[in-house]
Amino acid sequence: MLWFQYSLGHKYSLSYETATAKDFFPPTASLSTIFSLHFEPNLIYMNRLVKVAFFCAVFFTAQFSFAQSAQHPIVKEYGGIYEVPEATEMPDGSLDYYILVDMTTAATDDAEISRWVDNVARMMNLHGIAGVTKERMHVKVVVHGGAIFTLLNNEAYQKQFKVDNPNIAVYKALEAAGAEILVCGQSLRARNLKKENLYEGVNVALSAMTTVTTYAPKGYTVLKF
């Protein structure tokens, strides 16, 4: 409700939404009175709308400016990572990196890419975004334990989980980036699996343990996934 007091002594209590100009302004009301009562509130309201719209535009522009698209400098399409301009600790682009990933953790959702398989791609891409070239990344992944099922070919994976294996594409991308994928031969035997049950490209190691004991003395950093 709006209250107006005119010099003529008229006092009105009207609904702004339903009242007409005739209701608001008696015949004796001056043009300046009409403008001050009718147009000024609208101008104030519009001014507030403009301020709110400007604030929203600035807010969302700032949000988008901080958002980044994931990058894949070494392993294409997988293991997306982000630049961190304020980082002071970075990989050294002049070094060769020798890394052995000891992967045992099973996927949490067999219909989705295992976060641990994708993490190998992330690890390689994190070095890449810091300037380490693909040629300086020497990566081996030895898979055993519950993670062994991520290596199954689609036929075997379908029998086990009723879906195609989503991890094969990630392993193929890792291989294209220079990584070698190994499976523990002991884990294969323990689960009654054969090499023919795995996707094409996997190499068989005698065991995961001996793979670690062989490459750690050669200077490989061992990462446990």
C-alpha positions in Angstrom: 0.0 0.0 0.0 1.2 3.5 -0.8 0.3 6.7 1.2 0.3 10.1 -0.4 -0.2 13.5 1.2 -0.9 16.5 -1.1 -0.9 20.2 -0.2 -4.6 20.3 -0.8 -5.1 18.0 2.2 -6.0 14.8 0.3 -4.6 11.6 1.7 -4.8 8.4 -0.2 -4.2 4.8 0.7 -4.1 2.7 -2.5 -2.7 -0.5 -3.9 0.1 0.4 -6.3 -0.6 -2.7 -8.4 -4.3 -2.0 -9.0 -4.7 1.8 -8.8 -5.0 3.9 -11.9 -3.6 7.3 -12.6 -7.0 8.8 -12.0 -7.1 7.2 -8.5 -3.7 8.7 -7.7 -3.9 12.2 -9.1 -6.8 14.6 -8.4 -7.6 17.1 -11.1 -5.8 19.8 -9.1 -2.5 17.9 -9.0 0.4 19.6 -10.8 2.6 18.0 -13.4 5.6 18.1 -11.1 3.5 16.3 -8.4 2.4 13.6 -10.9 6.0 13.1 -12.1 7.4 12.8 -8.6 4.7 10.4 -7.4 4.4 8.2 -10.5 7.7 8.2 -12.4 10.3 8.6 -9.6 9.3 5.3 -7.9 9.6 3.5 -11.2 13.0 5.1 -11.9 14.3 4.0 -8.5 13.0 0.5 -9.1 14.6 0.4 -12.6 17.9 1.7 -11.1 17.9 -1.2 -8.6 17.2 -3.7 -11.3 20.2 -2.4 -13.3 22.4 -2.6 -10.3 21.3 -6.2 -9.6 21.8 -7.2 -13.3 25.3 -5.6 -13.3 26.3 -7.5 -10.1 25.1 -10.8 -11.6 27.0 -10.2 -14.8 30.2 -9.4 -12.9 29.7 -12.5 -10.7 29.2 -15.0 -13.5 32.0 -13.5 -15.6 34.3 -14.0 -12.7 33.1 -17.5 -12.2 33.8 -18.4 -15.9 37.1 -16.6 -15.9 38.3 -18.9 -13.0 36.9 -22.1 -14.7 39.4 -24.1 -16.8 39.0 -26.8 -19.3 40.8 -30.0 -18.4 44.0 -30.6 -20.3 45.6 -33.8 -21.7 49.1 -33.0 -22.7 50.5 -36.6 -22.9 47.6 -39.0 -22.5 44.9 -37.8 -24.9 41.3 -37.7 -23.8 41.9 -39.2 -20.3 43.4 -38.1 -17.0 42.4 -34.5 -17.3 44.4 -32.0 -15.2 44.5 -28.3 -14.7 47.2 -25.6 -14.7 48.2 -24.1 -11.4 50.0 -20.8 -12.2 50.7 -20.1 -8.5 52.5 -23.5 -8.0 56.1 -23.2 -6.9 56.9 -26.9 -6.8 56.9 -28.4 -10.2 58.3 -31.5 -12.1 61.6 -30.8 -13.8 61.3 -30.8 -17.6 65.0 -31.5 -18.0 64.7 -34.9 -16.1 63.8 -38.3 -17.3 61.1 -39.9 -15.1 61.1 -43.6 -14.4 57.9 -44.7 -12.8 56.4 -48.1 -11.9 52.8 -48.1 -10.9 51.8 -51.0 -8.7 48.0 -51.2 -9.2 45.9 -53.5 -7.0 42.7 -51.5 -6.2 39.5 -52.7 -7.9 37.1 -50.4 -9.7 34.3 -49.1 -7.6 31.8 -49.2 -10.5 32.4 -51.9 -13.2 30.4 -49.9 -15.7 32.6 -46.8 -15.3 36.3 -46.1 -15.9 38.3 -47.1 -12.8 39.6 -44.0 -11.1 42.9 -45.8 -10.5 43.4 -46.5 -14.2 42.6 -42.9 -15.0 45.0 -41.8 -12.3 47.9 -43.3 -14.3 46.9 -40.9 -17.1 46.6 -38.0 -14.7 50.1 -38.7 -13.3 51.5 -38.6 -16.8 49.6 -35.5 -17.8 50.7 -33.7 -14.6 54.3 -34.2 -15.7 53.4 -33.1 -19.2 51.7 -29.9 -18.2 54.9 -28.9 -16.3 57.0 -29.4 -19.5 58.1 -33.0 -19.3 57.9 -34.5 -22.8 56.4 -37.9 -23.5 59.9 -39.1 -24.5 61.1 -38.4 -20.9 58.3 -40.4 -19.3 59.2 -44.0 -18.8 56.1 -45.6 -17.2 55.3 -49.2 -16.5 52.0 -50.3 -14.9 51.9 -53.7 -13.2 48.3 -54.8 -12.5 47.3 -57.5 -10.0 44.8 -58.1 -7.2 41.3 -56.8 -7.6 42.4 -54.4 -10.4 43.1 -57.3 -12.7 39.5 -57.3 -14.0 40.2 -53.9 -15.6 42.4 -55.7 -18.1 39.7 -58.1 -19.4 38.7 -57.9 -23.0 35.1 -57.1 -23.8 34.0 -60.7 -24.2 35.3 -61.7 -20.8 34.1 -58.5 -19.2 30.6 -59.0 -20.6 30.4 -62.4 -19.0 31.6 -61.0 -15.7 29.9 -57.6 -15.5 27.3 -57.6 -18.4 28.9 -54.4 -20.0 31.8 -53.7 -22.2 35.1 -52.9 -20.4 35.3 -49.0 -20.2 39.0 -49.2 -19.2 40.3 -50.6 -22.4 40.3 -47.2 -24.1 42.2 -45.7 -21.2 44.9 -48.5 -21.4 45.2 -48.0 -25.1 45.7 -44.2 -24.6 48.3 -45.0 -22.0 50.1 -47.3 -24.4 49.9 -44.6 -27.2 51.6 -42.2 -24.7 54.5 -44.7 -24.2 53.4 -46.6 -21.0 53.8 -50.4 -20.8 50.9 -52.4 -19.2 51.9 -55.6 -17.4 49.7 -58.2 -15.6 50.9 -60.3 -12.7 51.1 -63.9 -13.9 50.4 -65.2 -10.4 47.1 -63.2 -10.2 46.1 -64.7 -13.6 46.6 -68.2 -12.4 44.9 -67.6 -9.0 41.8 -66.4 -10.8 41.8 -69.0 -13.5 42.3 -66.4 -16.2 44.4 -66.7 -19.4 46.1 -64.1 -21.5 43.4 -64.7 -24.1 40.9 -63.2 -21.6 42.8 -59.9 -21.6 42.6 -57.1 -24.1 45.3 -57.2 -26.7 48.4 -55.4 -25.7 48.9 -56.5 -22.1 52.3 -58.2 -21.3 52.5 -60.9 -18.7 55.0 -60.6 -15.8 56.1 -63.5 -13.7 54.6 -61.6 -10.7 54.0 -58.1 -9.5 56.4 -58.5 -6.6 59.3 -59.4 -8.8 58.5 -56.6 -11.2 58.8 -54.2 -8.3 62.1 -55.8 -7.1 63.5 -55.7 -10.6 62.7 -52.1 -11.5 63.1 -50.4 -8.1 66.9 -51.0 -8.1 67.0 -49.6 -11.6 65.9 -46.3 -10.3 62.1 -46.5 -10.9 59.9 -44.7 -8.5 57.2 -47.1 -7.3 53.7 -45.6 -6.9 51.0 -47.8 -5.2 47.5 -47.4 -6.7 
